[in-house]
Structures are given as C-alpha cells and as structure tokens.
Amino acid sequence: MRKTAIAIATLGLFVQAGAASARNIVLSNDDGLTSNVLALYKALKEDGHDVIVSVPCQNQSGMGAAILVGRPLTPLKQNCLADAAEAGAPAAGPMTREGLPGGDFFYVDGTPVMSMLYGVDVLGQKRWGRAPDLVLSGPNEGQNVGAIVLSSGTVSNAQYAAVLGHPAIALSAGARTVDEEGLDHPDSATVAALSADLVEALAERAGDGPMLPAGIALNVNFPDRLDGAEWRLSRIGTYNAYAMSFSDDMAASATPVMKAMAAERGMEIPALPGLSFGMNTAKSTQEQASDESIVYRSAIAVSPMQAGYAAGAADEALIAEKLAGFLTAPAE
C-alpha cells in the first residue's frame, strides 16, 4: 500500500495497513480519454478494484450537468479525442485505440453526465448487475475551485451521481497534465497514486457499508506542485480562484491566461464576443483561509459537497418563518 498520510477530520478517514477490499468503480470525466484518466485506471486496478472507464468522446469542459434530452445519438462524424474511437463508429461503445485494456474503456458522443450514466446504467449493470460502489470523475486537466464548480462537468458528474444515491468524488489536477498524444504525463501518475490512496482510505473505513455518507460527495483539488503536498479539509467558499466575465471583444480583453492557452494550441484569440477568463488577483481575507480556492495552492483540498440543492433543516425553518402566513401549512 502507498504510504500517503490522509487526514480528513469531518469524515474520520485515515490510511491503515492492509489492502482495501475490492470495489466496483465507474470512472468518468469531462475531458475524454486523457493521461490522467488512464493513470488513475491503472492505479485503481493495481489496488484490486474492478473499474469501468466511461468518458465523453470529445472534450466537454464547462458543460456542467448538461444532458441531451430525447435526442438519439448518431454515429461519430469525426475521431474522438486522442483517437479513442474513429469516425463512423457508434455514438457509444468500446474504445478502439491500440494499447488500452480491452473491455474496460468506453466513450459516449455526448455530455459528461451522459457518459457517466452510460457507465452506471448500461456498462455497470451488464458487468455487476447493480450500482457501482463508487463513481469517480476526473482527474480533470485543471483545478475546479470556487464558483466555476457550477459549470464543471467534472464536479457535475459527482453531484449527479450523488443525487442518484451513489458515493461520488470529483478529482481535479493542474492544467499542465495534458498529454493527448502519449497519454503519459509524469504528473498524472502522481495524482493517480494519491487519488487511489483516498479511495483506499474510504474503502477501509467503510467496511461493508457505503464509502461516503448519503447525500455527501467530495470535490478534491490537487495543487500544481505535488511534492510533499498534504491533505487538508477545505470548503467551497466565497473566494474564487478564477476571474470570468463576458466580453464584447475577446481579443481586446484577453488575459495572460487566455493568451497562454491560445499559444499552446497554436490559435489566435478572435475579436468576437465571448467569455474572458483569467486568475483572480484580489487578496483573500482571513475568513476565506479554508476556501478550496486558497487551500489548493499548496495542499490537496478536500471539500465535502451537499448533493443537489436541498437546504438543511435550519434553513428550511428560517424560510418558513419569513413566509409565515403566506405558505400553506402542511397537512397533519
């Protein structure tokens, strides 16, 4: 077993000696076939887990919880990302890229949530005859911290799975982990090993029970510098790592981050309307010290997430008080 120490106070997790019991895991993301997802698959298999990979055919970053309702998926018009499947192949099915473990890697020409559901509802049922023990989403190519989690397909996969009653974790690494050609970025293996350690800790503490409390998912973000990174409890708070706004002219408002991203892809930023994207340079307050947007800079940020939008009992009581005499009392 790897020797990474994990301390997540509110969930009472820690790594013990001994192998974790094997679990059935659906591994999805919003980026498609990536170095990160392949590395995590290998790490989980090394620990004895049964893993089904089900990811979007193309990069679907920023699609959030989008789904295509009532629209049948047609054969591929172009190759999937990283040549996971070729044009003309069915809209959902096994990947055909050489070198991938047979029978475990699948794609969907749809949104992130659709690919996750394909893994759970179709592939998982065929293999296990029941729901998976855990749904993992990621590791994403770029951290998902602050308000951007609302648009993240990585986080939405975990949220959607948790609402359906499946233990779920969203995982996000640094943007530099991209390697579409070789699928072998060196940081991917480190992130994968750390992620597998977290799964092992959860499995050992859970015993025969669920790996996470009902209605709770995790949003985990790895720092860019992984050497010596510690695990820390964090929260999705009020500080945002990213600064985003709509612009009438993307070229004129391009931030250093946007220019660097365009240069990496050999693209020019057009003088057209669109989203301006950069890093937040405002200083955080002392009250925001445990926000994941701050914690992830130097540690592995672990943020418990409420599944869905349901408010707690105290908040429900507050709204009931504010709307007293307006709301109809529940029947007794």
URUR-V343540 format. One line per field, one symbol per residue. ss: DSSP state (2 for helix, 1 for strand, 0 for the rest). phi: phi as a letter, one per 20 degrees, with the letter a starting at -180 (. if undefined). burial: b if it has 16 or more other ideal C-beta (glycine too) atoms within 10 Angstrom, else e. Layout:
# URUR-V343540
ss=???
phi=???
burial=???
This chain:
# URUR-V343540
ss=00000001222010000000000111110000002222222222220001111111000000000000000000000000222000000001110000000000111100022222222222222222000001111111100002222200222222222220000111111022200000000222222222222222222222000000000111111000000000111110000001111110000000022222222200000000011111100000022200122220000111111100000022222222220000000000
phi=.fdfecccgfdmdbedfoffffcecedcacdnfcgfffffgfffffenfecdeccffdfcgnelefceemdfedgfebffgmlfbdgnfgfbrffdffnegfncdcccebegffffffffedffffedmafffbddcoffepfdcmffffdffgffgffffffendgbceccdfffffbfeelbfgffffffffffffffffffffmeeffcfgnccdddceffeefmfeecfbbfdeedfddcbecfbfffdgegffffffffemddefecfreecbefeffeeffefefffefffcbeeddfcffmdfefgfffffffffdgneeffffd
burial=eeebebebeebebebeeeebeebbbbbbbbbbbbbbbbbbbbbbeebebbbbbbbbbbbbbebbbbbeeeeeeeebeebbbbebbeeebebbebbebeebeeebbbbbbbbbbbbbbbbbeebbeebeeebbbbbbbbbbbbbbbbebbebbbbbbbbbbbbbbebbbbbbbbbeebbbbeebebebbbbbbbbbbbbbbbbbbbbeeeebbeeebbbbbbbbeebeebebbbbbbbebbbbebeebeebeebbbeebeebbeeeeeebeeeebebbbeeeeebeeebeebbbbbbeebbbbbbbebeeeeeeeeeeeeeeeeeeeeeeeee
